[in-house]
């Protein structure tokens, strides 16, 4: 992103924390961004997989932070 002319929508906290690191500019949306829900789905065959259990925990922990 830092060397492109692309636009991305990020949570304010993430954008502000990474402005200097990635040389990005931050500005508020000109419209209300609204809210959304995040759903995680995995196949029943992966319920006993240590890798999928670990990844699910990481994702849930991340979502709880924000």
N, CA and C atoms as a LAMMPS dump frame, in Angstrom:
ITEM: TIMESTEP
0
ITEM: NUMBER OF ATOMS
198
ITEM: BOX BOUNDS ff ff ff
-5.0000000000000000e+02 5.0000000000000000e+02
-5.0000000000000000e+02 5.0000000000000000e+02
-5.0000000000000000e+02 5.0000000000000000e+02
ITEM: ATOMS id mol type element x y z
1 1 1 N 0.806 -1.196 0
2 1 2 C 0 0 0
3 1 3 C 0.851 1.263 0
4 2 1 N 1.953 1.242 0.717
5 2 2 C 2.695 2.477 0.935
6 2 3 C 3.233 3.117 -0.343
7 3 1 N 3.467 2.343 -1.375
8 3 2 C 3.996 2.907 -2.616
9 3 3 C 2.955 2.877 -3.731
10 4 1 N 1.691 2.804 -3.358
11 4 2 C 0.636 2.746 -4.359
12 4 3 C -0.327 3.913 -4.186
13 5 1 N -1.238 4.027 -5.134
14 5 2 C -2.271 5.04 -5.03
15 5 3 C -3.612 4.397 -4.662
16 6 1 N -3.555 3.216 -4.054
17 6 2 C -4.756 2.503 -3.655
18 6 3 C -5.331 3.072 -2.364
19 7 1 N -6.602 2.8 -2.139
20 7 2 C -7.295 3.233 -0.935
21 7 3 C -7.742 1.988 -0.181
22 8 1 N -7.632 2.031 1.138
23 8 2 C -8.056 0.902 1.961
24 8 3 C -8.845 1.437 3.152
25 9 1 N -9.82 0.668 3.588
26 9 2 C -10.585 1.018 4.778
27 9 3 C -10.122 0.115 5.909
28 10 1 N -9.64 0.733 6.975
29 10 2 C -9.141 0.007 8.139
30 10 3 C -9.805 0.536 9.403
31 11 1 N -9.837 -0.258 10.446
32 11 2 C -10.254 0.298 11.73
33 11 3 C -9.31 1.436 12.12
34 12 1 N -9.865 2.47 12.718
35 12 2 C -9.091 3.667 13.075
36 12 3 C -7.853 3.316 13.893
37 13 1 N -8.015 2.436 14.855
38 13 2 C -6.894 2.075 15.733
39 13 3 C -5.731 1.478 14.941
40 14 1 N -6.026 0.594 14.015
41 14 2 C -4.98 -0.041 13.206
42 14 3 C -4.315 0.988 12.293
43 15 1 N -5.115 1.835 11.676
44 15 2 C -4.561 2.86 10.782
45 15 3 C -3.614 3.791 11.536
46 16 1 N -4.058 4.281 12.681
47 16 2 C -3.228 5.219 13.439
48 16 3 C -1.944 4.568 13.951
49 17 1 N -2.034 3.311 14.379
50 17 2 C -0.849 2.62 14.892
51 17 3 C 0.183 2.345 13.805
52 18 1 N -0.243 2.326 12.545
53 18 2 C 0.663 1.95 11.452
54 18 3 C 0.977 3.082 10.487
55 19 1 N 0.584 4.303 10.816
56 19 2 C 0.82 5.436 9.914
57 19 3 C 2.303 5.624 9.6
58 20 1 N 3.118 5.702 10.621
59 20 2 C 4.551 5.939 10.408
60 20 3 C 5.233 4.718 9.81
61 21 1 N 4.879 3.546 10.316
62 21 2 C 5.523 2.311 9.868
63 21 3 C 5.366 2.088 8.369
64 22 1 N 4.173 2.371 7.834
65 22 2 C 3.906 2.105 6.427
66 22 3 C 3.766 3.361 5.581
67 23 1 N 3.978 4.527 6.165
68 23 2 C 3.902 5.777 5.414
69 23 3 C 2.523 6.022 4.827
70 24 1 N 1.479 5.73 5.622
71 24 2 C 0.125 5.927 5.12
72 24 3 C -0.486 7.182 5.725
73 25 1 N -1.503 7.692 5.078
74 25 2 C -2.247 8.843 5.583
75 25 3 C -3.575 8.345 6.131
76 26 1 N -4.036 8.983 7.181
77 26 2 C -5.284 8.605 7.812
78 26 3 C -6.273 9.752 7.708
79 27 1 N -7.516 9.441 7.37
80 27 2 C -8.591 10.421 7.441
81 27 3 C -9.895 9.682 7.697
82 28 1 N -10.809 10.362 8.358
83 28 2 C -12.113 9.77 8.646
84 28 3 C -12.9 9.563 7.353
85 29 1 N -13.778 8.563 7.365
86 29 2 C -14.658 8.352 6.223
87 29 3 C -15.623 9.525 6.11
88 30 1 N -15.98 9.927 4.899
89 30 2 C -16.934 11.033 4.745
90 30 3 C -18.381 10.588 4.996
91 31 1 N -18.576 9.294 5.237
92 31 2 C -19.909 8.757 5.519
93 31 3 C -19.821 7.846 6.742
94 32 1 N -20.946 7.501 7.305
95 32 2 C -20.976 6.566 8.43
96 32 3 C -20.587 5.183 7.939
97 33 1 N -19.618 4.574 8.6
98 33 2 C -19.116 3.272 8.176
99 33 3 C -20.012 2.11 8.539
100 34 1 N -20.845 2.289 9.542
101 34 2 C -21.735 1.219 9.952
102 34 3 C -21.022 0.165 10.778
103 35 1 N -21.711 -0.918 11.026
104 35 2 C -21.136 -2.005 11.799
105 35 3 C -21.29 -3.305 11.02
106 36 1 N -20.601 -4.323 11.476
107 36 2 C -20.67 -5.604 10.786
108 36 3 C -20.377 -6.717 11.772
109 37 1 N -20.741 -7.909 11.393
110 37 2 C -20.461 -9.08 12.201
111 37 3 C -19.425 -9.927 11.489
112 38 1 N -18.623 -10.616 12.278
113 38 2 C -17.626 -11.524 11.733
114 38 3 C -18.043 -12.944 12.092
115 39 1 N -18.028 -13.816 11.11
116 39 2 C -18.376 -15.209 11.331
117 39 3 C -17.192 -16.084 10.933
118 40 1 N -16.897 -17.061 11.752
119 40 2 C -15.846 -18.026 11.437
120 40 3 C -16.5 -19.396 11.324
121 41 1 N -16.209 -20.069 10.24
122 41 2 C -16.792 -21.387 9.998
123 41 3 C -15.665 -22.348 9.656
124 42 1 N -15.74 -23.55 10.198
125 42 2 C -14.762 -24.566 9.825
126 42 3 C -15.483 -25.897 9.637
127 43 1 N -14.889 -26.722 8.849
128 43 2 C -15.471 -28.019 8.522
129 43 3 C -15.376 -28.949 9.723
130 44 1 N -16.337 -29.822 9.878
131 44 2 C -16.36 -30.749 11.004
132 44 3 C -15.105 -31.627 11.056
133 45 1 N -14.526 -31.913 9.901
134 45 2 C -13.317 -32.752 9.882
135 45 3 C -12.129 -32.064 10.553
136 46 1 N -12.195 -30.742 10.699
137 46 2 C -11.088 -29.988 11.292
138 46 3 C -11.254 -29.742 12.792
139 47 1 N -12.344 -30.215 13.385
140 47 2 C -12.601 -29.963 14.803
141 47 3 C -11.513 -30.533 15.711
142 48 1 N -10.911 -31.639 15.315
143 48 2 C -9.86 -32.253 16.142
144 48 3 C -8.454 -31.846 15.72
145 49 1 N -8.33 -30.986 14.738
146 49 2 C -7.026 -30.576 14.232
147 49 3 C -6.38 -29.549 15.169
148 50 1 N -5.207 -29.856 15.706
149 50 2 C -4.516 -28.883 16.576
150 50 3 C -4.23 -27.564 15.85
151 51 1 N -3.901 -27.638 14.576
152 51 2 C -3.626 -26.419 13.808
153 51 3 C -4.865 -25.535 13.726
154 52 1 N -6.004 -26.122 13.395
155 52 2 C -7.237 -25.34 13.28
156 52 3 C -7.7 -24.817 14.642
157 53 1 N -7.496 -25.615 15.69
158 53 2 C -7.84 -25.154 17.04
159 53 3 C -6.976 -23.955 17.421
160 54 1 N -5.683 -24.034 17.136
161 54 2 C -4.77 -22.928 17.423
162 54 3 C -5.163 -21.669 16.641
163 55 1 N -5.409 -21.84 15.343
164 55 2 C -5.766 -20.698 14.508
165 55 3 C -7.075 -20.063 14.965
166 56 1 N -8.049 -20.867 15.313
167 56 2 C -9.323 -20.347 15.802
168 56 3 C -9.117 -19.528 17.068
169 57 1 N -8.284 -20.009 17.984
170 57 2 C -8.006 -19.272 19.219
171 57 3 C -7.33 -17.937 18.916
172 58 1 N -6.358 -17.95 18.018
173 58 2 C -5.665 -16.704 17.643
174 58 3 C -6.657 -15.693 17.068
175 59 1 N -7.508 -16.143 16.172
176 59 2 C -8.483 -15.24 15.546
177 59 3 C -9.479 -14.701 16.566
178 60 1 N -9.975 -15.557 17.454
179 60 2 C -10.907 -15.101 18.474
180 60 3 C -10.254 -14.094 19.414
181 61 1 N -9.023 -14.346 19.821
182 61 2 C -8.289 -13.406 20.675
183 61 3 C -8.103 -12.058 19.981
184 62 1 N -7.785 -12.095 18.701
185 62 2 C -7.606 -10.871 17.932
186 62 3 C -8.888 -10.065 17.84
187 63 1 N -9.974 -10.737 17.564
188 63 2 C -11.269 -10.056 17.433
189 63 3 C -11.692 -9.45 18.772
190 64 1 N -11.417 -10.118 19.862
191 64 2 C -11.794 -9.601 21.187
192 64 3 C -11.043 -8.31 21.529
193 65 1 N -9.836 -8.157 21.012
194 65 2 C -9.035 -6.957 21.267
195 65 3 C -9.684 -5.737 20.624
196 66 1 N -10.25 -5.911 19.436
197 66 2 C -10.836 -4.787 18.711
198 66 3 C -12.321 -4.784 18.862
